[in-house]
Amino acid sequence: MISTVNAREPEPTGADHLKALRGVADARRQLDEREYFHVMQARAARVSWEGIAAALGVSRQAVHRRFRGRAAGDAALSRKP
């Protein structure tokens, strides 16, 4: 009869959790960049704030508040020679 040994993996350390949190923060930044890109592309395609909000599952006010200032800033930058 072959006995099985329950090989337990070592408990994660604080350093392991910090490494994982850095990964989460990086993923969040990447998602924010992708979201911003697609919001700006949708606005350029004349999609309403209401339509964008529905796609993101938030209120029109929330999406407008989050992206309106950045969109205006990008538009101003693109007009400068």
N, C-alpha and C positions, 0 to 999 in steps of 0.2 A: 504494500500500500504506500502510495506517495503522499507525503504530507505537504500541504501548502503553507507557505509562510506569508502572513499578511505583512507585506513590506509597506510600511507607512512612509509617506513622503514627509519630509520635515515641515514643520509649521512655518508659514511665511514670516519673515522678519520685518521689522520696521522699514528697512532699506528696500525690501521687496515691494511693500505697499507704496512707498514713495516712487519707485520706478513705475509701478502700475498707474499711479496718479499722474505722472508726467505723460504717460501714454494717453490717458483719458484727456488731459489738457490739450495735447497735440491733435487728437482726433476732433475735439470740440472746435479748435481753431480752423482745422481743415473744413469741417462741416459749415462753420460760419462763413468761410470764404466762398464755398460752393453755393450756399443759400443766397448770399449777397449777389454773386454773379448771376444766378438765375432770376432773382428779383429784378435786377437791373435790365436783364435781357427781356423779361416779361414786360417791364415798363416801356422799354424801347419799342416793343411790339404792340404797344398801346393797350396792354392788359390793365384793367382797373385795379386799384388798391383792394377793392372788395373781392375781386377774383383771386388775387394773390393771397389775401387773408384766408379765403376759403380753402385754397390749396394747402396752406400751412396749418390750418386748423386753429386759427386765432381770430380775434376781432379785427375789423378794418382799422379801428383806431390804434390797436396794438402794432400792427404791421406798418401803418403809416408813421407812427411815432418812432418806430425803430429804424426805418429806412429813409424817411423823407429828407432828413438833414444830410445824410450821406449822398443821396441821389442828387440833391441840389448842389452839394460841393463838387461832385463828379462832373455835373453839367457845367459848372462855372470853370473848372479846370480845363475841360475839353474846348471851351470857347477861347481860351487864351492862346495867342500865337506861339 
